[in-house]
Amino acid sequence: MSLFDKVTQFAKSEQGKKVIDQAKKYATDPKNKEKLDQVKDKFLGKGDKKG
């Protein structure tokens, strides 16, 4: 079974649905969204690089 199949199977399970719901709630909180944006920018190299 491929990794994608495992992820899909988990997402369809009751536990997966709970995790997805929690992630959606976390992502919609303005404070958490700001944190997520900072991590995303750092990961993508859009942080405070000068040059």
Buried (B, 14 or more C-beta within 10 A) or exposed (E): EEEEEEEEEEEEEEEBEEEEEEEEEEEEEEEEEEEEEEEEEEEEEEEEEEE
